[in-house]
């Protein structure tokens, strides 16, 4: 079963209104380590997964959240956090 956690938000993001930020439970773990400045190699070691697994989680997070880069996703997340 694929569980996705949705974070609802009401801020304007570019010309589109952000409806939600989506993460899987494992994606949340990966994302929190990204926010701490960890590299893909460090994340893989800390979460006992392969570096390619980390890459797949990053790609999935970008697709689910309509982002083209991790920087854009972090910015979107930070805007949400600052509004709540």
TAHU-V629939 format. One line per field, one symbol per residue. ss: DSSP state (2 for helix, 1 for strand, 0 for the rest). psi: psi as a letter, one per 30 degrees, with the letter a starting at -180 (. if undefined). burial: I if it has 9 or more other ideal C-beta (glycine too) atoms within 8 Angstrom, else O. A space follows every 50 residues. Layout:
BEGIN
ss=???
psi=???
burial=???
END
This chain:
BEGIN
ss=00011111000110011001111122222222222000022222220000 2222222222222200000222222222222220
psi=kjkkkkjklglkjbflkkelkkkleeeeeeeeeeffgkleeeeeeeghll eeeeeeeeeeeeefghlfleeeeeeeeeeeeff.
burial=OOOOIOIOIOIOOOOOOIOOIIIIOOIIIIIOIIOOOOOIOIIIOOIOOO OOIIIOIIOIIIOIIOIOOIOIIIOIIOIIOOOO
END
